[in-house]
């Protein structure tokens, strides 16, 4: 509505969700050609774990392999992807969100001070508007400032979520609950939150993850 108010002549094209679903399936199947460890996070996003495949794809050659994979996806599937490379889920997720489109980025532990810390704290995974506002009130504007902040001060104001987010800022990996799923006796998804869910922003993050992953499972099984 606001877009139409600003641009009355705007032409709005309805989304083709069927196309998104078919493209998502093709994307996941493409990744599974190279590794049996594919974890879908969103309809258009997944982690592909290559631990143990170093000899197959070339030890120390994952960047060149990622470029080849990126080109194959573009040529065979008709769309572009960003690929983030690291040694854990959190850092590869953050790397994949760097400048787009159609690029490959690395974010290893030795690179976080240069590549991750200068970014706004709002860009850190799981930091929403409410948490950003709290951190700004504490004088924290960048991911690096969160990483270097006094731990007791962060926990005093943000409790356990603050400790988790500070760990992310320092390059720590995602919490195990991000990857837990119910047994497939039906179609559902659940998790045990690491802390009480006290804010709408945090609840929405968890609900979004649950809905998208269960939706992906339904679509995968037609």
C-alpha positions as a Markdown table, in Angstrom:
| # | Residue | x | y | z |
|---|---|---|---|---|
| 1 | Unk | 0.0 | 0.0 | 0.0 |
| 2 | Unk | 2.7 | 2.5 | 0.9 |
| 3 | Unk | 4.6 | 1.7 | -2.3 |
| 4 | Unk | 1.5 | 2.4 | -4.4 |
| 5 | Unk | 1.0 | 5.7 | -2.5 |
| 6 | Unk | 4.5 | 6.8 | -3.4 |
| 7 | Unk | 4.3 | 5.4 | -7.0 |
| 8 | Unk | 0.6 | 5.3 | -8.2 |
| 9 | Unk | 1.7 | 3.9 | -11.6 |
| 10 | Unk | 3.5 | 1.0 | -10.0 |
| 11 | Unk | 2.7 | -2.4 | -11.6 |
| 12 | Unk | 2.4 | -5.1 | -9.0 |
| 13 | Unk | 3.1 | -8.7 | -10.3 |
| 14 | Unk | 1.7 | -11.4 | -8.0 |
| 15 | Unk | 4.3 | -14.0 | -6.8 |
| 16 | Unk | 4.5 | -17.4 | -8.5 |
| 17 | Unk | 4.9 | -19.6 | -5.5 |
| 18 | Unk | 4.8 | -22.8 | -7.5 |
| 19 | Unk | 7.9 | -21.6 | -9.3 |
| 20 | Unk | 9.6 | -20.8 | -6.0 |
| 21 | Unk | 8.9 | -24.3 | -4.8 |
| 22 | Unk | 10.1 | -26.1 | -7.9 |
| 23 | Unk | 13.3 | -23.9 | -8.0 |
| 24 | Unk | 13.9 | -24.7 | -4.3 |
| 25 | Unk | 13.6 | -28.4 | -4.9 |
| 26 | Unk | 16.0 | -28.2 | -7.8 |
| 27 | Unk | 18.4 | -26.2 | -5.7 |
| 28 | Unk | 18.4 | -28.7 | -2.9 |
| 29 | Unk | 18.8 | -31.6 | -5.3 |
| 30 | Unk | 21.8 | -29.9 | -6.9 |
| 31 | Unk | 23.5 | -29.5 | -3.5 |
| 32 | Unk | 22.8 | -33.2 | -2.8 |
| 33 | Unk | 24.8 | -34.2 | -5.9 |
| 34 | Unk | 27.9 | -33.1 | -4.0 |
| 35 | Unk | 27.2 | -33.9 | -0.3 |
| 36 | Unk | 24.8 | -36.0 | 1.7 |
| 37 | Unk | 24.7 | -33.4 | 4.4 |
| 38 | Unk | 22.3 | -30.7 | 3.2 |
| 39 | Unk | 20.3 | -28.7 | 5.8 |
| 40 | Unk | 17.6 | -26.5 | 4.4 |
| 41 | Unk | 17.0 | -23.4 | 6.4 |
| 42 | Unk | 14.6 | -21.4 | 4.1 |
| 43 | Unk | 12.9 | -22.0 | 0.8 |
| 44 | Unk | 16.0 | -20.3 | -0.8 |
| 45 | Unk | 18.7 | -21.0 | 1.7 |
| 46 | Unk | 20.6 | -24.1 | 2.9 |
| 47 | Unk | 23.8 | -25.3 | 4.5 |
| 48 | Unk | 25.8 | -27.9 | 2.7 |
| 49 | Unk | 28.4 | -29.6 | 4.9 |
| 50 | Unk | 31.6 | -30.7 | 3.1 |
| 51 | Unk | 33.5 | -32.0 | 6.1 |
| 52 | Unk | 35.2 | -35.2 | 5.1 |
| 53 | Unk | 35.0 | -34.4 | 1.4 |
| 54 | Unk | 38.3 | -32.5 | 1.2 |
| 55 | Unk | 40.1 | -35.1 | -0.8 |
| 56 | Unk | 37.2 | -35.4 | -3.2 |
| 57 | Unk | 36.9 | -31.7 | -4.1 |
| 58 | Unk | 40.5 | -30.7 | -3.3 |
| 59 | Unk | 41.8 | -29.8 | 0.1 |
| 60 | Unk | 42.1 | -26.0 | 0.4 |
| 61 | Unk | 40.2 | -25.6 | -2.9 |
| 62 | Unk | 36.7 | -25.0 | -1.6 |
| 63 | Unk | 36.6 | -21.4 | -2.9 |
| 64 | Unk | 37.3 | -22.5 | -6.4 |
| 65 | Unk | 34.8 | -25.4 | -6.0 |
| 66 | Unk | 32.2 | -22.9 | -4.7 |
| 67 | Unk | 32.6 | -20.7 | -7.8 |
| 68 | Unk | 32.1 | -23.8 | -10.0 |
| 69 | Unk | 29.0 | -24.7 | -8.1 |
| 70 | Unk | 27.7 | -21.1 | -8.3 |
| 71 | Unk | 28.2 | -21.2 | -12.1 |
| 72 | Unk | 26.5 | -24.6 | -12.5 |
| 73 | Unk | 23.4 | -23.4 | -10.5 |
| 74 | Unk | 23.2 | -20.3 | -12.7 |
| 75 | Unk | 23.6 | -22.2 | -16.0 |
| 76 | Unk | 21.4 | -25.3 | -15.1 |
| 77 | Unk | 18.7 | -23.8 | -12.9 |
| 78 | Unk | 18.6 | -20.2 | -14.2 |
| 79 | Unk | 19.1 | -18.2 | -11.0 |
| 80 | Unk | 22.0 | -16.8 | -9.1 |
| 81 | Unk | 23.1 | -17.7 | -5.5 |
| 82 | Unk | 25.5 | -16.3 | -3.0 |
| 83 | Unk | 27.8 | -18.9 | -1.3 |
| 84 | Unk | 29.3 | -18.3 | 2.1 |
| 85 | Unk | 32.2 | -20.5 | 3.2 |
| 86 | Unk | 33.4 | -21.1 | 6.7 |
| 87 | Unk | 34.1 | -23.7 | 9.3 |
| 88 | Unk | 30.8 | -23.4 | 11.2 |
| 89 | Unk | 27.1 | -22.7 | 10.4 |
| 90 | Unk | 26.9 | -19.2 | 11.8 |
| 91 | Unk | 29.9 | -17.8 | 10.0 |
| 92 | Unk | 29.0 | -19.4 | 6.7 |
| 93 | Unk | 25.5 | -17.9 | 7.1 |
| 94 | Unk | 26.9 | -14.5 | 7.7 |
| 95 | Unk | 29.3 | -14.8 | 4.8 |
| 96 | Unk | 26.4 | -15.8 | 2.5 |
| 97 | Unk | 24.6 | -12.6 | 3.4 |
| 98 | Unk | 27.6 | -10.4 | 2.4 |
| 99 | Unk | 27.3 | -8.3 | -0.8 |
| 100 | Unk | 25.1 | -9.8 | -3.5 |
| 101 | Unk | 24.3 | -11.2 | -6.0 |
| 102 | Unk | 26.1 | -14.1 | -7.6 |
| 103 | Unk | 29.2 | -14.1 | -5.3 |
| 104 | Unk | 31.3 | -16.3 | -3.1 |
| 105 | Unk | 32.5 | -15.1 | 0.3 |
| 106 | Unk | 34.6 | -16.6 | 3.0 |
| 107 | Unk | 34.4 | -15.8 | 6.7 |
| 108 | Unk | 36.9 | -17.8 | 8.7 |
| 109 | Unk | 37.8 | -17.0 | 12.4 |
| 110 | Unk | 40.9 | -15.2 | 11.4 |
| 111 | Unk | 38.8 | -12.9 | 9.1 |
| 112 | Unk | 36.0 | -11.9 | 11.5 |
| 113 | Unk | 37.8 | -8.8 | 12.8 |
| 114 | Unk | 38.1 | -7.4 | 9.3 |
| 115 | Unk | 34.9 | -8.7 | 7.7 |
| 116 | Unk | 32.4 | -9.2 | 10.5 |
| 117 | Unk | 33.1 | -6.7 | 13.3 |
| 118 | Unk | 32.7 | -3.5 | 11.3 |
| 119 | Unk | 29.1 | -4.4 | 10.4 |
| 120 | Unk | 26.1 | -3.0 | 12.2 |
| 121 | Unk | 25.0 | -5.1 | 15.1 |
| 122 | Unk | 21.6 | -5.3 | 13.5 |
| 123 | Unk | 23.1 | -7.5 | 10.8 |
| 124 | Unk | 24.1 | -10.3 | 13.2 |
| 125 | Unk | 22.1 | -13.4 | 12.9 |
| 126 | Unk | 19.1 | -13.4 | 15.3 |
| 127 | Unk | 19.5 | -9.7 | 16.3 |
| 128 | Unk | 16.1 | -8.1 | 15.6 |
| 129 | Unk | 14.9 | -4.5 | 16.0 |
| 130 | Unk | 14.1 | -4.8 | 19.7 |
| 131 | Unk | 17.6 | -6.2 | 20.5 |
| 132 | Unk | 19.3 | -3.7 | 18.3 |
| 133 | Unk | 17.6 | -0.9 | 20.2 |
| 134 | Unk | 18.7 | -2.3 | 23.5 |
| 135 | Unk | 22.3 | -2.7 | 22.3 |
| 136 | Unk | 22.3 | 0.9 | 20.9 |
| 137 | Unk | 21.2 | 2.1 | 24.4 |
| 138 | Unk | 24.2 | 0.4 | 25.7 |
| 139 | Unk | 26.4 | 2.2 | 23.2 |
| 140 | Unk | 26.9 | -0.9 | 21.0 |
| 141 | Unk | 26.5 | -0.1 | 17.3 |
| 142 | Unk | 28.7 | -2.7 | 15.6 |
| 143 | Unk | 29.2 | -6.5 | 15.8 |
| 144 | Unk | 32.8 | -5.8 | 16.9 |
| 145 | Unk | 31.6 | -3.6 | 19.8 |
| 146 | Unk | 29.3 | -6.4 | 21.0 |
| 147 | Unk | 32.1 | -8.9 | 20.7 |
| 148 | Unk | 34.4 | -6.7 | 22.8 |
| 149 | Unk | 31.8 | -5.6 | 25.3 |
| 150 | Unk | 31.9 | -6.5 | 29.0 |
| 151 | Unk | 30.3 | -9.9 | 29.4 |
| 152 | Unk | 28.6 | -9.2 | 32.7 |
| 153 | Unk | 27.1 | -6.0 | 31.4 |
| 154 | Unk | 25.7 | -7.8 | 28.3 |
| 155 | Unk | 24.2 | -10.6 | 30.4 |
| 156 | Unk | 22.8 | -8.1 | 33.0 |
| 157 | Unk | 20.8 | -6.3 | 30.3 |
| 158 | Unk | 20.0 | -9.2 | 27.9 |
| 159 | Unk | 20.3 | -12.3 | 30.0 |
| 160 | Unk | 21.1 | -15.6 | 28.3 |
| 161 | Unk | 20.2 | -14.4 | 24.8 |
| 162 | Unk | 22.8 | -11.7 | 25.2 |
| 163 | Unk | 25.4 | -14.3 | 26.1 |
| 164 | Unk | 24.4 | -16.3 | 23.0 |
| 165 | Unk | 24.5 | -13.3 | 20.7 |
| 166 | Unk | 27.9 | -12.2 | 22.1 |
| 167 | Unk | 29.2 | -15.7 | 21.3 |
| 168 | Unk | 27.9 | -15.3 | 17.7 |
| 169 | Unk | 29.7 | -11.9 | 17.5 |
| 170 | Unk | 32.9 | -13.7 | 18.4 |
| 171 | Unk | 32.5 | -16.3 | 15.8 |
| 172 | Unk | 30.7 | -19.0 | 17.8 |
| 173 | Unk | 28.4 | -21.5 | 16.2 |
| 174 | Unk | 24.7 | -21.7 | 16.1 |
| 175 | Unk | 22.8 | -23.4 | 19.0 |
| 176 | Unk | 21.9 | -27.1 | 18.5 |
| 177 | Unk | 18.1 | -26.3 | 18.7 |
| 178 | Unk | 18.3 | -24.7 | 15.3 |
| 179 | Unk | 18.6 | -28.1 | 13.8 |
| 180 | Unk | 16.2 | -30.2 | 15.8 |
| 181 | Unk | 13.1 | -31.8 | 14.2 |
| 182 | Unk | 10.3 | -34.0 | 15.3 |
| 183 | Unk | 10.2 | -37.6 | 14.1 |
| 184 | Unk | 8.3 | -37.8 | 10.8 |
| 185 | Unk | 5.2 | -39.6 | 12.1 |
| 186 | Unk | 3.3 | -36.6 | 10.9 |
| 187 | Unk | 4.3 | -33.2 | 9.7 |
| 188 | Unk | 5.3 | -30.8 | 12.5 |
| 189 | Unk | 8.3 | -29.1 | 13.8 |
| 190 | Unk | 9.4 | -28.2 | 17.3 |
| 191 | Unk | 12.2 | -26.8 | 19.3 |
| 192 | Unk | 13.0 | -26.2 | 22.9 |
| 193 | Unk | 14.0 | -22.5 | 23.3 |
| 194 | Unk | 17.3 | -22.0 | 25.2 |
| 195 | Unk | 15.6 | -19.3 | 27.2 |
| 196 | Unk | 12.1 | -18.1 | 28.0 |
| 197 | Unk | 10.5 | -16.4 | 25.0 |
| 198 | Unk | 9.8 | -12.9 | 26.4 |
| 199 | Unk | 9.7 | -10.7 | 23.3 |
| 200 | Unk | 7.7 | -10.8 | 20.1 |
| 201 | Unk | 10.9 | -10.3 | 18.0 |
| 202 | Unk | 12.5 | -13.5 | 19.4 |
| 203 | Unk | 9.3 | -15.5 | 19.1 |
| 204 | Unk | 8.9 | -14.4 | 15.5 |
| 205 | Unk | 12.4 | -15.6 | 14.6 |
| 206 | Unk | 11.7 | -19.0 | 16.1 |
| 207 | Unk | 8.3 | -19.3 | 14.5 |
| 208 | Unk | 9.7 | -18.3 | 11.1 |
| 209 | Unk | 12.3 | -21.0 | 11.3 |
| 210 | Unk | 9.8 | -23.6 | 12.3 |
| 211 | Unk | 7.3 | -22.7 | 9.6 |
| 212 | Unk | 9.8 | -22.6 | 6.8 |
| 213 | Unk | 11.4 | -25.9 | 7.7 |
| 214 | Unk | 8.2 | -27.8 | 8.1 |
| 215 | Unk | 6.9 | -26.2 | 4.9 |
| 216 | Unk | 10.1 | -27.4 | 3.1 |
| 217 | Unk | 9.5 | -31.0 | 4.3 |
| 218 | Unk | 5.9 | -30.9 | 3.1 |
| 219 | Unk | 6.9 | -29.7 | -0.3 |
| 220 | Unk | 9.8 | -32.2 | -0.5 |
| 221 | Unk | 7.3 | -35.0 | 0.0 |
| 222 | Unk | 4.8 | -33.5 | -2.4 |
